[in-house]
Every structure is written in C-alpha cells, then in structure tokens.
Amino acid sequence: MLELRNISKIFPGVKALDDVTLSFQTGEIHALMGENGAGKSTLIKIITGIYQADLGGIYLDGQQVEMKSYRDAVEHDISMVSQEIQIIPEASVAENIVLDRLDKYSRHGHVDWKMVRQEAAKYLEMVGLDISTDARTELLTAAQKQLIQIAKALSANAKYILLDEPTSSLTSYESGNLIRLVKKLKEEGVGIIFVSHKIEEVLELCDVVSVIRDGKYVGTRECQGLKRAEIVKMMIGREEANEHLGFLDVGDETVLEVKHAVAYGKTEDVSLALKKGEILGLYGLIGSGRTELARLIFGADKMDSGEIYVNGARAEIHSIRDAIEKYRIGYVSENRKEEGLILDFPVGTNISINIWHRILNRFRKIQTDKEKEIVDGMVQKMQIKTPSVQTHAQNLSGGNQQKVSIGKWLAADCDILIIDEPTVGVDVGAKKYIHDLIWKLAKEEGKSILLISSDMPEMVTLARRILVFKDHRIAGEICGLNQEEKSYEEVSQEIGRLMA
Amino acid sequence: MKKLFARSEVTVILAVLLLGLIFAVCSDSFLTSYNFFNMGRNAAVYMFIALGQAMVVIVGGMNLSLGYIGGLTVVAVGYALQEMQVPVFAAVSIGLLVGVLTGLVNGLVITLLKLNAFVVTLATSFVYTGLINGISKGFPYEGIPDSFTVIGRKGFLGIPYLLILAVIALALAGYVFKYTVLGRRYLATGGNIEAAKMSGVNTNRILIIANVASGVFASIAGILWISRTGSAQPSTGVDWMVISFAVAVIGGTLLKGGVFNAVGLFFAGILIVMVKNGLVMLNANVYFEQTYLGLILLLAVSLESIKQIISDRKLKQELKKGAAAVSPKEN
C-alpha cells in the first residue's frame, strides 16, 4: 500500500496542497481526478519525488520513505509515465528502457549491450510493442513512446505506475491498446494511478476514483455504479450547472472563410466559414488539426495550398503582423505563459503591445498618455484584478492573466478572435467569468470567435456550431445549437460518434 | 524608501558614492580635477563598450566578439589614416562600417542558421582576431592626425567631450527603448521571444538589428579609443569582453534580457573606472587588477540571485506560519 499522509505543499503565493491523505493499493486501477489547478500535478510530482512535501509524509507498506528525486521513487518501485519524464530522443529504444539502471548492465564501466537488448526486448514484448530495440526513439509515435515508458517502468520492477493523462494525445485505437495493457498490468498485481480528465474513461476503466479540489482531498469512491454527475460535483464543489447562455445573433455576412487549407502534416483540405457574431467551436484531440489551422489563419505557419477570405475579400496573410494589422485577427494562445504574455513585463505593456504603432505623434514618438488611457480602459473593462498596470503579469492569477491575454487583442480592435483552450490552468470561478466574457464578446460586441477547446462542457456551453477535427481533417459538423437547446449528453454523444 | 532601493540603479549609485568617499579619504590625488577628467574619459569608453554588450544582452543574446570588433575597427581606422592618408571623416566612416559589417555577419549567422549567439560570436571573434593580426602584423599605427584626438583629449567646461558623447548615446538609447515602436518591440523580443512573435514582431529582424547595434557601439568605442590615446594599437579590445559584461550587468541589464537601464549603465561605467583608478591610488598590486574586476562582476551577478533566494525563503516561512495558524481551526 502506498500512502500519502497529511501532505501539504506551498508555493510562493499559493497553497497547492493542503493536508491531503490518500492511499493506493497494488492490483488496483485508481483514478486521480480534479480540475486544472486543483493540485493533481503537484501531488503526482510529490509521489514521484520530483517535488518534496513541506508537511506530511509518504509511506510504503507502513514504512515512511524519503524521496528527494525521481530516482529515489524508482528505487522504491514507483514509476511515472508522462509527457514530463521525457525519454531521450537521440537514444535507442533499448537504451531508454534501461537508462536509469545502466550501471546494472555494465561491467567495470563498460555497458553490456547484448544484455541490454535482451532485457529491452523482453519488456517490449510485454507491452506489445513490435519494434526493434535499436530503433531511434525520436522517430516513434506518441503512443509508442508511452509504451516505452511503461516498458521502462516494468523493467524497473515498478509496483506502482502513475499514468499522467495517458490517452490525451492518442487516437482511439491507440487508447484501446493502452487500456488493455493497463488492465493486464492490474491482473499482474501492479498498482496503477491513473490521472485523467475524461470521466467516461475513468468510469469504464478504473476501480476507484479519488478527487482533489483546491489542493484539498475531497473523497474516494468505488467506480462501480458511480454517476458522472457525482464526480463532477466532487470536482467543482457544486452541481454541474446545466447553464444555457441562450442564442447568439449571428449575422448573415461571412467574416472569415477558409477554403481547402492544406499544410502538409498539419491540415488536409480544411474548409470553414465563420459568420459575424458567431462562436464556432473547433473540437478534437491535440494534434488533430485545430491549433494547426488556427496558426495558418493567424499567419504563424505557411499554407501549402488553399485560400483565406476576410470579409469576402481574398486575404494575403504572409506574417502574423499581416493578420493583426491588415485583417484584425487576434489569437489567444493556448500557451498563455509561453506565447501569450511576457510574464516579466508590466500588465500595461502586455496589453499595449499591439497598438504602439497606432499611437505615435508626428515625431514618431509613442504617446505614453494615450497608451495609459487605453490600458486603464482595458483593465477596467475586463475587470483585471491587479494592484497597478505596472505590476508584472506573472504576479497575477491564472484567470487574470487570461483576461490580459484576451484584452490585448481587444485593445488592438481585433474583430475576429481565435481563442485556443481559454480555461486551461484557470480555477473554477475564473472559468465561469471567462466563459461569460467570451459570450459577451460575441453577443454584445459582435466579435466573431473561433473557439478551440478539448473541454467538452466548455464547447457545449459556448459554441453554437461545432466542427469536429480528426486526423487533420474536419470529420463532421454539429449544427442547430443556435436554434434549439440541446442537452450536454446529446451533443457529447454526437461528437463521440464523429470522433470514432 | 523600500521602493527606492528596489530600483537596480540605486545600488550602483550608492556603491559609487561609498567607494569615492573611501578613495578620497585614503588618497590625496583622487579628488583632483585632473584625475576626474581622466576617469571621465575612460568611463565614457567603457559606457560605449557596455552599450555594445547591452544591445545583444537585451534580446537574450551575447557578443563575445565585441572586443575584436573594436580592435578591427582600430586597425581599419589606423590603416586608413596612416597608409591611405584618407581624411578623418572618411576614416571614421570606415571604422563605423567595420562595426556594421561585423555585427551583420554575427546577426545573420545567428538568425539564418538558428545558431546560439555564444558559439557564433566565439567563432567570429577568432575570425576578427585573425584579420586584426593579418592587417596590422601586430604593429601600431602612429600616424594619427591631431584633429582626430580633439574629441578624446579635450573637454567643455572641464567635462571631457568623450563623457558628453557617452551621455548623449545613453540618453538616445533610453529614448529609443521607451518611446519608439522599434525600441518597445526590441525589449519585448528580449522579454519573451515567442510572445513577441505571436504579437506580430519580426523577431529575426530585431535580432539582426541588435547585433548590428552591438557592432556599431563596439566600433564607436574603438574609434574613441584611438582619439583618446592618439595611436591605433592592434591589441585594443582584448580586455573588453569582461568589462562589457561587468558594466552592463552591474548597470542593471538583466542577462535574461528585456531590460535596459541607461542611468544604471552610466554609474556602472564610473564604478568600474573608479575601482581600477582607486586601486592604483591605493598602491594595490595592479597585476591582480583583473581578479578584483572579476570578483566585482561575480558579486554583481550574485546580488540579484541572493535577493531572490532570500525573498522566496521569507515568503515560504510566512506561508508556513499562516498554514499552521489556520489549520487547527479547520480540524
């Protein structure tokens, strides 16, 4: 039994985990759920020694264990499979599998490659991966890389394996294989800790599910007979409001039209039309072509063929600056911290970054009083909670950061907004606010919005037409959402059918 | 008060004042107008050298070839004046052209081949050194006309022309970064290159401009150095790399980029010159000079880190205290 007793973890400004007590058994698939920012990833990192708890301890079969690094966790038969424990792309499959125990396969400092290959082959077979032990890891698919990590965990004799969002980047076929493997491992007595966002998947696969919310442990339930709504209630702390925001006043004119967009390896023959005042949802897995399409429209990547029309006229978008200045297209990036904001810069600068060239006086000097006026106005309009416009963006909460990264496009008068995963890493309260905000932008200000999200409830709440992406193409469209109210179940089933 | 100390230039200004006081007390010749004039001239050249480094450090890069660009400029100008007998104006233009071209080479290789500034400028510093030795064969050019040395040796109201030039350059740079679109985009590129790109900034163009600016400031420093010493020494610039980082970093230019501080740079230039000058006045062993400078640079870079570590620790302690105070109530 792997126990966490009274774990607390504090980061500057936030209590990420607060007195969490939780235990995992071998031969069990134990789901760990919680919203973004609930403390799941911190908890995982503590279990695997990447972070150390400030208070509380980890106990293995009743014995307290000290874990100061991931290496220590592996020593204690705990392994993790995630995007974060990277495998070394240049190394061979065999090397990656035995990497952290290379000393056990060597004599006097010389690696016994024959033994390494034999060992690796054994575990590859165990996870059902039919590739050469000498294959270079960087050439493998995401699914194969995950299986290699599992093979690595098995070869380390792991008793507990953490799977962090294992199916999020896999096709349904690949997910099916993975799930079969997980079930087999359970039969063999391995304890699986399964971190996932997908409630349906958890209910189908797992034995028990534990939920944390705002850094606190909420409870553990048997999955047998458990209802989706109950898990949601545990996760968000209230009934899932089946809120219906109403209908949008979608105009007749098409503001953005994409015809047969092709970018090799990214999108294949994608066409869509966005009407004025509409929220058009782009739903699909990561890598299915949604963000890739957005980057083509925004001029961040080049199209190999295809055409884009803005307000009915052919748009020549050769650079991001073309998209912003000529066609007033704004892109709220899914990577707020990497691409959306300059975290070390003041809130004000982050908001005004797109308008400097528009507020010059006749000597081409930026008029700082005008800049301040626009920034102050935006802070007020978006209700950004910040001590001052001079405060650095990194000191704001996730929700307020997101308001800044949307606000900078509004300051630049963008009429077409591409909003990519707007509520990732945002807490529940701010999520609701951001949803209302996006809705108001379309409903009250007539902005036309392409909404990219893999959060199905978010899609159903906001989008009034949904395009489902699969394998770089549009697999189908769900329409009629702006004419009649459809239930969440109805829409999600329809999406599921298109994705299959 | 706390806010005042948080500003990075305040520490430097205090250091200048404190050190000045110590040297004034310990040495009779420190507080003379002659010594001040001399220090001003040296500090001015250091400010240009530091500006050269700051231009690339701001965008998260570096220029290890900076000193050799200065040296190559000195040799080119000396050669033009002595061997080709060109007028002063033409010689200065040739010198500046050297800065533009060398900076352009650095910038183009870094952006087009997507290479790290460290490797590229390390390699080009060898290229430029070879050119310096090949052209000059190691001999200095002494045929510098008197009209060339006015700027470097004379002054206005007791203030060296060199220092006036440096202040103008710093003020100009400060203005560009605060009030022009180019300057703002320049800083944004240094703050977060991905975010700048996604806001329509042509970051490759900025990186090239940065490297050219770095080269130009290095060549200005080279030209002024000839003007100051009255001869064109091929060995000019070999000690500039460390000085350029020292002055820029002590002056509040963050190595991670995104920040320019003209006032800080000004006082940091003075600080370094004062240390060098003061050591001589105090009869310290000048052979160890670089050790002192190195230690000061180390101290300057550590200061920010130490501040950060202390404030993080404090915050954590407070939060823990807070947690201990709150949790009993919850149970």
Contacts between the chains, C-beta under 8 A, distances in Angstrom:
chain1	res1	chain2	res2	distance
A	8	B	323	6.4
A	10	B	316	6.2
A	10	B	319	4.6
A	10	B	320	6.4
A	10	B	323	6.7
A	12	B	312	6.1
A	12	B	315	4.9
A	12	B	316	7.0
A	12	B	319	7.7
A	13	B	315	7.3
A	13	B	319	8.0
A	15	B	319	6.9
A	15	B	323	6.5
A	18	B	323	7.7
A	18	B	327	7.9
A	19	B	327	6.6
A	54	B	316	7.8
A	54	B	320	6.7
A	55	B	323	7.6
A	300	B	197	7.7
A	300	B	198	6.9
A	319	B	200	7.2
A	319	B	202	7.2
A	320	B	197	6.7
A	320	B	198	6.5
A	320	B	199	7.5
A	320	B	200	4.5
A	321	B	200	3.6
A	321	B	201	7.8
A	321	B	202	7.1
A	323	B	200	7.5
A	324	B	199	7.5
A	324	B	200	4.7
A	325	B	200	7.0
A	331	B	198	6.6
A	333	B	198	5.9
A	335	B	194	7.8
A	338	B	192	7.6
A	338	B	194	5.3
A	338	B	195	7.3
A	339	B	194	4.8
A	339	B	195	5.6
A	339	B	197	7.8
A	339	B	198	4.7
A	340	B	195	6.2
A	340	B	198	7.1
A	341	B	192	7.3
A	341	B	195	5.9
A	342	B	188	6.0
A	342	B	191	3.8
A	342	B	192	4.2
A	342	B	195	5.1
A	342	B	196	7.3
A	342	B	258	7.2
A	343	B	192	6.9
A	344	B	191	5.6
A	344	B	192	7.5
A	344	B	256	7.7
A	344	B	258	5.8
A	345	B	187	7.9
A	345	B	188	7.3
A	345	B	191	5.0
A	345	B	192	7.8
A	345	B	258	6.8
A	349	B	184	7.7
A	349	B	188	7.5
A	353	B	184	7.7
A	353	B	188	6.0
A	353	B	196	7.9
A	353	B	199	4.8
A	354	B	199	5.6
A	354	B	200	6.8
A	356	B	181	4.6
A	356	B	184	5.2
A	356	B	185	7.5
A	357	B	181	4.9
A	360	B	181	7.1
A	364	B	180	6.6
A	364	B	181	7.7
A	365	B	179	4.6
A	365	B	180	7.0
A	366	B	178	7.9
A	366	B	179	5.0
A	366	B	180	6.6
A	366	B	181	6.7
A	366	B	184	6.9
A	368	B	178	8.0
A	368	B	179	7.3
A	408	B	199	7.4
